[in-house]
């Protein structure tokens, strides 16, 4: 039985991944800074680590066969003042560097690192005629440069350790991420449309993302960089319309001007307003099958949940 370590395992994606791994018969070690508040459960252990202080449970990291690196401060949790930008960057770049150093020095049994990145690597597609593939260059803006450094930090692995980088799109799930912020106003009959509404959103439903990570764990021929986005690109306006239709009832579209978003969100508004069309071809050509390849299927799964098929 493989033992999988997860950094960022108490977060949105980490919780879904842990639940899936347990259902599939894996042992999971969640690395957390708050281990004292966690009680071990069947097939789940908690191990202390804190990259800021240099703390790491060496026995725990020695025990894992695979590590999934999901650590990182939330992109949209706060306005992007300089201090917040540093927190976002350091929680990814320095944390990954710390993790890779410990894998190299203390985890001879670990043969696979699966690490998150983001489609923010690519920037806006305003001047790009096709969907971004994994071969596209990084953007020179804050997120593009952060993702570039983040991925570089994971390249320092010892030879013989398989490295898979997954560039996450916007992750959609009921309890966290972007979806509640989009859907909650509809409970009051309002469907906010941000900016022009024409910006393309590259997204992935949370259970599909957990399945994709499991696919990367189990398919040892996979290595390198893959976009973790669903095939069905939509505009922001189309996404809001689909959520409103599935929720039902009267939903009045309310356009939120770009100028107002810039006042409310500051530099973060560029991420809300930008169009980013990202290709899923590489991961689907590798054999991964999405349960929710289109936005309607995903929204129905989120709002009318049934037991996952796999």
N, C-alpha and C positions, 0 to 999 in steps of 0.2 A: 504494500500500500504506500503510495507516494505521500510525502509530507510537504505541504505547501505553506511557505511563509508569505504573509501579506503585510506590507507597510501601507498605512492609510486604511487599514482593514475595518476601522470603526466608522468610516465615512459612507456616503451614499452608495457608491459603486462597490466598495469593500464589503458592505453588509450583504448585498445581493450575491456577490461572488462567493462569499463564505457559505451562504445558505445552499447555493448550487453545488459547491464542492462537497459539502457534507452529504447531500442527497446522492452524490455520485460515489461516495465511499472513501473520500480523501480525509486525511488528518490535516488540520489547519492550525498554524501558529500566527496569531495576530500580534504584530509589533506595535506597541503603543506607548505614549509618554505617561499614560494614566493607568498603569497596570494594577495599581492598588485598588482601583474602583471596579475592576473586572473579576468575575469569578469564572474559573474554568468550567466548561460544559463538556458534554460528551462529544469527543472528536475535535474540540476547540480548546487550545491553550493560549494564554496571553503572556507575552514576553516584553520586558521593559527595554525601551531604547529611546534615546533623545539625542539627535544629531547636534543640537545646539550646545549640549554639555559634553558630548563625546561618549555618552553612556550607551552600552549595548550588551544585551544578555548573550554572551558568547556561546554558552551551551545550547541556547535556542537556535542561533544561526548555524551552528555546526550540525544541527539535527535535520535541516530541511534539504529536500531534493530540488525544489523549485522556489524561486522568490518572485512575487508579483509586486511591483513598486507602484503604488497609487498615491503616495504622499504628496501633499501640496496644498497651500492655502487657496481658498475659494477665489476664483477670478472676479466674480460679480458681487462679492459680499460687502465691499466698501468702495468708496470713491478712490480713484487712482491718484492719490497724492504721492509724493516721492517716497515717503516711508512705506506706504502700502505696496508700491511697485517693488521695492527692495524685499519686502516680506514674500511677495509672490515669487520673485525670482529665486531668492535664497532657499525657500522651502522646496523648490524643485531641483535647482542646480547643485547647491551645497549638500542637500540631503541625498541626492543620487550619488554624488561623489563619495560621501561618507559610507553609503551602503555598498558601493562597488569595492571600496577599499577593504571593507570587512568581509565581503564575499571572497575576495582574492586572498586574504590573509588567514581567515578562520573557517571557511566553509568549503572544504574539499569535496563534500558530497553534493554540493549544489551545482548542477550541470545546466541550469536554465535560468535566465533572468528575463522576465516579461515586464517591460516598463512603459508607463503611460507617457504620451506626449499629447499634442493637440493640433487640430487643424488651424489653429492660430498661427502655426508655422508658415502658412502660405500667404497670409494677408488677404486683402480684397482682390476680387477677380475683375475689377473694372477694366483693366487693360489686358486681360488674358482671354483668349478666344475659346479655349476648351476647359473641361474640368481639370482641376489640379490632380496630377498623379504623384506618386511618391518620388518621382524624379525632378519635380519642380523645385526651384531654388527657394530659400527662405526669404520671407519679407524682412525689410530693414526696420520695421516699427518695433514697439516694445514687445509685443507678444511673439513676433517672428524671431527676434533676437533671443528672447527668453527660451523659446522652444529649441532653437539651434544649440544654445549652450546646454540645455537640459539633455538633449540627445547626445551631445559630445561627451558629457560626463559618463554616460553609460558605455561608451566605446572603450573605456579603460579596463574592461574585464580581461582576466587571464584567458589565454588561448584554451580552447576546449570547453568554455562556457558558452552555451547558445544564447544569443541575444535577440529578442523580438521587441521592436518598438511599435506601439499602437497609437496612432494619432487620432484621438477621440474627437468626434464631432459633438454637437450639442446633445447632451444625454437627457432623454425624456423619461420621466417616471413620476408617479403620483405624489410621492411624499417629499421629494426634494428636487434640486436642480431647477431648470428653467420652466418646466411645465406648470407647477403651481402658480408661478408669477404670471403666466399667460392665461391660465384657466380660471383662477379665483375671481377676477373681476366679473366674469360671466354669471356668477351667482347673483349679481345685482343687475343683470340685464344689459351689461356693457361688454363689448368686444373691442378692446383697444388695438389699434393698428399703428405700429411705430414707424415714423417717418413715411416714406412713400409706400411701404408695404411690399414693394417689388423685390427687395433684397432676398437672395437665395439663401436658404438655411440648409446646411448639411448636418444631419442629425442621426441619432441611433437610439432605439428603445432600450431601456435598462436591462431587460432580460436577455435581449440579443447581445448586448455588450458583454454580459457575464458569460454567455455561451461562446462568444468569440474568444474571450480570454481562455476558457476551458479548451477550445479548439487549438489554440496556440500551445497550451500545456501538453496536450495529448498528441499533436502532430509534430514529431521531432524533426521533420524535414523543413519546417518553417523556420526561417531566420531572416533578420533584417527588418525593414520598415514596411508597415501596412497601414492604410487608412481604415479607421474603425467608424465607418459611416454607412447608413442604409443606401440602397440604390436609388430610392425614390426621392430625388431632390424636390423641394417645394419652395415657393416664395413665402415670406412671412405672412402675407395676406391670405394665401391659400391655407396655411397652417391654422391661422385663427378661424377661418371659415369652417374648416373641418372640425376643430374642437367645438365650435358653436353648434354645428349640426349634430354631432354625437351627443352633446350635453342636452340638446333640445330646448324648446321654449324660445321666447323672443330675445334676441341678442342684437343690440343696436351698435353698429360699427362706430367707433369714436377714433378719429385720426389724431395722433399725438405728433405735432410738428417736430421736425429735426432740431429746430432752433431751441425748442423747449427742452428736449432731451439733453441737449448740450449744456443747458443751464442746470438741469437737475442732476445729471450724471457726470459732468465734466468729461475727462478724457475717455472714460469707460463708454461713453455714447458711441464712439467710433466702432466698437465691437457690436453694439446693438444694431447699428445702421448699415454695417458693411455687408456686401454680398460675397459669399464664398462657396463656390461650386466644386465639390471634391468627389473624385472618382472612387468607387468601391470595387472596381474591376479586379484588382490584384488579389484581394482576399477571396472574392467569389470564384476566381479562376483557380485558386488553391483548394477549392472544394467546400468552403463554408457556405451554408444555406441559411439565409435570414428567415426567421419566423414572421417578422413584421417588416417586409421590404418597402411598404408604402405607408404614407402618413395616416390614412384612414384605419388600416389594420392596427397600427401602433396606438392611436388614440383610443380605439375601442378596447384594446387590451389594457390600457391604463385606467380608463374610466369604468370598464365593466370586467374587472379581472376574473379570470378563471385559472384553474391550476395549470401551470406551464406544461407544455407537451413533453419537454425534455429538460 
